[in-house]
Amino acid sequence: MIGGAADPILARWIRPGTVLRELTATSAVGVLEEIANDLARALPGISAAALRSAFSEREALGTTAIGHGFAVPHCRLAGVKSVDLRVALHPSGVAFGAADGTPVRVFFVLV
């Protein structure tokens, strides 16, 4: 809800089943591994290894942390026919290379 009213654009992307389990990893690499494992269970025909590799390749180009506790890890993979958005939460946050140095607690994940 934005301003007390449901946002139809956000409702299209963030809906029941798109929130991943609470993350527990203590490193950026571990977070990406947890996310990849969860996504592999949710996306038929896509392996956790392929997701881990694609996320790692993207992060090697520069962090996807945008500051204020948010990051947007993303990748493209053959076999994924449409955009898939998931949200993952880390209760205490994890260092993810944000320019402001803030640990990331909210991950908007796009495949």
N, C-alpha and C positions, 0 to 999 in steps of 0.2 A: 504494500500500500504506500502510496506517495500522497502526502497532503490529505490523508484520510480517505482517499479513493483508490480502488484497485487500478493498477497500471496494466492495461491490456498487453502491452509489448513485453513487460517483464513477466507477466503471467504466462505468456506463450513459452518462455524459456525456463523459468524457475517454477517448477511444479512438483507435486509429490513424486518421490523417486529420483529426483535429480540431486539430492543432497547426499554426499558420501558420508561414510562413518567418520567419527571424530578421529583426527590424526594424532599419532603418538610419537612419531619419529623426532629425533633431536637434531637432525641436519637437513639441509636442502635436498641432498641426494636421497636421503631416507624418505622425505615427504614425497618426492616424485615417484619413488618406488611404491609407496603405499597407494598413491593416487592411481598409478598404472595398474596395480593389482586389482583395485576396486573397479576400475573402468573395464578391464579385461573380462570381469565377471558380468558386466552390464552390456557389453558390446559383442554380440555373437561374431565369431570368426576373427576377432582381433586379439592378438596375444599380448600378455603383459610385457614380454621382452621387447616387442616392436614398439609399444607405447613408451617404455622406459628409454629406449634408444632415441626415439623421436623427440621426447621431452628434453633429454640431455643434449642432443644436437642443437635444439633451439636455445637452451640456456647458455650453451657455449658461445652463442652470438652476443649475449648480453642478458642480464637478469630481466625477468618478466615482473619483478617486484616494482610496484608503482608508488610505493610510499604509504604512510599512514596505516600500515598493517595489512595492505592488500597486495595480491599478486595475481597475474593472469597467465599462468602457464598454458601454452598452446602448441599444437603441432598439426601437421597434415599427414594422413596415412592412406595408402591405397586400400580400397575396400570399404572405406567409410563414405557412404553416399550422401550424408547430410550433416550439417553442423550439430554437434552434441555439446551441450553446456551442462556442467556439473558444478556444484559448490562443495568445497571441503573446508572444514573448520579445524583450527588447532587451538586448544584452550589457552595455552601459555605463549604461543607464538614461536617462530623459529627464524634464525638468521637466514635471509634469502638474498642478501646483497642489495637491499633497497638503498637508494641514495641518501635517504634521511636516517638510515640506520635502525629504523623501527622494525622489530620482529614481525613477521607476517602471521596473521591469525586467520585471515579469510582468503581463500583461493578460489577464483573463478576459472575453471578449467574448460578449455575449448579444444575439441578434436574435430 
